[in-house]
Amino acid sequence: MGIGDKIENMKDKVVGEGKEQVGDATDNERLEAEGKAQQTEGNLKQAGENVKDAFKN
């Protein structure tokens, strides 16, 4: 897994957490849901990259 992929996945998680927190604080359910979805996307991408790395070794 390249460093660029790691950074992109981490960015998705961090930005998603921020969106979720802002959505929660402002009672914006759409933004909160978007943040949760972005976090999930980052986590799934990371898991996929981990599987690829496991097969390379």
Backbone as a chain_set.jsonl record, in Angstrom:
{"seq": "MGIGDKIENMKDKVVGEGKEQVGDATDNERLEAEGKAQQTEGNLKQAGENVKDAFKN", "coords": {"N": [[0.85, -1.169, 0.0], [0.585, 2.13, -0.901], [1.97, 5.226, 0.319], [0.47, 7.406, -0.403], [-2.109, 6.331, -0.638], [-2.609, 5.632, 2.011], [-2.647, 8.163, 3.199], [-4.823, 9.34, 1.877], [-6.946, 7.665, 2.719], [-6.881, 8.161, 5.474], [-7.474, 10.857, 5.432], [-10.118, 10.819, 4.526], [-11.345, 9.602, 6.725], [-10.834, 11.476, 8.818], [-11.94, 13.9, 7.839], [-14.554, 13.038, 7.557], [-15.218, 12.539, 10.25], [-15.13, 15.145, 11.214], [-17.217, 16.353, 9.734], [-19.359, 14.865, 10.708], [-19.375, 15.635, 13.417], [-19.83, 18.423, 13.205], [-22.31, 18.365, 11.942], [-23.819, 17.115, 13.939], [-23.612, 19.008, 15.995], [-24.957, 21.159, 14.883], [-27.438, 20.218, 14.391], [-27.824, 19.16, 11.854], [-28.856, 16.757, 10.056], [-28.311, 15.645, 7.557], [-25.645, 16.39, 6.974], [-24.377, 15.152, 9.093], [-24.914, 12.44, 8.532], [-23.596, 12.257, 6.091], [-20.969, 12.602, 6.937], [-20.608, 10.289, 8.512], [-20.847, 8.361, 6.513], [-18.626, 8.975, 4.941], [-16.559, 8.4, 6.694], [-16.918, 5.642, 6.955], [-16.389, 4.856, 4.347], [-13.647, 5.497, 4.171], [-12.654, 3.722, 6.086], [-13.33, 1.238, 4.932], [-11.82, 1.298, 2.564], [-9.276, 1.319, 3.673], [-9.251, -1.179, 4.924], [-9.387, -2.828, 2.68], [-6.932, -2.231, 1.472], [-5.245, -3.236, 3.444], [-5.755, -5.971, 3.207], [-4.73, -6.419, 0.636], [-2.016, -5.873, 1.171], [-1.46, -7.968, 2.926], [-1.522, -10.187, 1.246], [0.619, -9.643, -0.384], [2.798, -10.075, 1.205]], "CA": [[0.0, 0.0, 0.0], [1.383, 3.337, -1.007], [1.76, 6.262, 1.313], [-0.628, 8.244, -0.884], [-3.362, 5.661, -0.286], [-2.778, 5.764, 3.456], [-3.012, 9.555, 3.48], [-6.183, 9.543, 1.361], [-7.871, 6.971, 3.61], [-6.906, 8.886, 6.741], [-8.177, 12.116, 5.178], [-11.546, 10.508, 4.496], [-11.806, 9.364, 8.095], [-10.768, 12.703, 9.605], [-12.941, 14.83, 7.312], [-15.847, 12.464, 7.915], [-15.446, 12.793, 11.673], [-15.429, 16.568, 11.347], [-18.565, 16.583, 9.21], [-20.311, 14.269, 11.641], [-19.426, 16.48, 14.613], [-20.497, 19.679, 12.86], [-23.714, 18.028, 11.713], [-24.432, 16.856, 15.242], [-23.677, 20.259, 16.745], [-25.889, 22.088, 14.239], [-28.657, 19.456, 14.111], [-27.911, 18.958, 10.416], [-28.809, 15.3, 9.92], [-27.705, 15.299, 6.274], [-24.197, 16.522, 7.118], [-23.956, 14.105, 10.029], [-24.946, 11.177, 7.8], [-22.528, 12.324, 5.092], [-19.725, 12.371, 7.664], [-20.536, 8.867, 8.865], [-20.605, 7.614, 5.279], [-17.246, 9.217, 4.511], [-15.708, 7.633, 7.603], [-17.06, 4.242, 6.583], [-15.666, 4.683, 3.079], [-12.223, 5.472, 4.488], [-12.357, 2.473, 6.796], [-13.399, 0.121, 3.983], [-10.651, 1.392, 1.688], [-8.121, 0.916, 4.473], [-9.326, -2.63, 5.097], [-9.014, -3.417, 1.392], [-5.486, -2.083, 1.31], [-4.619, -4.167, 4.386], [-5.855, -7.308, 2.603], [-3.73, -6.465, -0.443], [-0.689, -5.962, 1.788], [-1.303, -9.299, 3.507], [-1.215, -11.124, 0.163], [1.949, -9.328, -0.933], [3.807, -10.615, 2.122]], "C": [[0.889, 1.222, 0.0], [1.039, 4.35, 0.054], [0.62, 7.19, 0.912], [-1.987, 7.659, -0.538], [-3.646, 5.801, 1.203], [-3.251, 7.167, 3.816], [-4.452, 9.824, 3.046], [-7.219, 8.885, 2.271], [-7.995, 7.694, 4.943], [-7.657, 10.203, 6.579], [-9.681, 11.887, 5.176], [-12.09, 10.315, 5.911], [-11.869, 10.661, 8.904], [-11.825, 13.708, 9.146], [-14.342, 14.338, 7.652], [-16.196, 12.7, 9.37], [-15.821, 14.252, 11.905], [-16.837, 16.887, 10.876], [-19.615, 16.047, 10.179], [-20.474, 15.15, 12.885], [-20.136, 17.806, 14.344], [-21.98, 19.438, 12.631], [-24.461, 17.791, 13.002], [-24.623, 18.154, 16.018], [-24.721, 21.224, 16.177], [-27.232, 21.432, 13.918], [-28.91, 19.302, 12.613], [-27.729, 17.455, 10.165], [-28.126, 14.873, 8.621], [-26.184, 15.338, 6.383], [-23.646, 15.449, 8.046], [-23.898, 12.745, 9.323], [-23.843, 11.133, 6.748], [-21.172, 12.055, 5.749], [-19.538, 10.914, 8.04], [-20.212, 8.027, 7.632], [-19.159, 7.775, 4.82], [-16.267, 8.459, 5.406], [-15.733, 6.15, 7.236], [-16.299, 3.95, 5.301], [-14.156, 4.602, 3.326], [-11.813, 4.186, 5.176], [-12.362, 1.272, 5.85], [-12.206, 0.13, 3.033], [-9.402, 0.91, 2.417], [-8.095, -0.589, 4.655], [-8.928, -3.345, 3.807], [-7.522, -3.35, 1.137], [-4.737, -3.036, 2.243], [-4.647, -5.597, 3.842], [-4.832, -7.45, 1.484], [-2.327, -6.629, 0.12], [-0.438, -7.364, 2.357], [-0.933, -10.319, 2.422], [0.147, -10.859, -0.468], [3.042, -9.963, -0.089], [3.686, -12.065, 2.142]], "O": [[1.822, 1.337, 0.795], [-0.055, 4.333, 0.619], [-0.107, 7.7, 1.764], [-2.912, 8.391, -0.185], [-4.781, 6.057, 1.607], [-4.149, 7.335, 4.641], [-5.211, 10.465, 3.772], [-8.256, 9.482, 2.562], [-9.095, 7.825, 5.48], [-8.389, 10.62, 7.476], [-10.433, 12.67, 5.757], [-13.167, 10.809, 6.244], [-12.855, 10.911, 9.598], [-12.523, 14.298, 9.97], [-15.216, 15.134, 7.995], [-17.339, 13.024, 9.694], [-16.716, 14.555, 12.693], [-17.57, 17.613, 11.548], [-20.629, 16.696, 10.436], [-21.593, 15.378, 13.345], [-20.944, 18.259, 15.155], [-22.815, 20.224, 13.08], [-25.607, 18.215, 13.149], [-25.672, 18.373, 16.625], [-25.302, 22.017, 16.919], [-28.069, 22.032, 13.244], [-30.054, 19.311, 12.16], [-26.608, 16.955, 10.075], [-27.438, 13.853, 8.589], [-25.508, 14.414, 5.931], [-22.57, 14.903, 7.804], [-22.941, 11.99, 9.5], [-23.225, 10.089, 6.537], [-20.329, 11.362, 5.18], [-18.444, 10.366, 7.906], [-19.404, 7.1, 7.696], [-18.54, 6.814, 4.362], [-15.26, 7.937, 4.927], [-14.695, 5.489, 7.212], [-15.64, 2.916, 5.183], [-13.472, 3.747, 2.763], [-10.755, 3.625, 4.888], [-11.505, 0.394, 5.95], [-11.646, -0.923, 2.732], [-8.578, 0.188, 1.855], [-7.037, -1.211, 4.553], [-8.217, -4.349, 3.841], [-6.922, -4.305, 0.643], [-3.701, -3.584, 1.865], [-3.682, -6.345, 3.998], [-4.148, -8.468, 1.385], [-1.538, -7.425, -0.389], [0.677, -7.879, 2.273], [-0.122, -11.213, 2.662], [0.758, -11.769, -1.028], [4.092, -10.345, -0.607], [4.437, -12.738, 2.848]]}, "num_chains": 1, "name": "protein.A"}
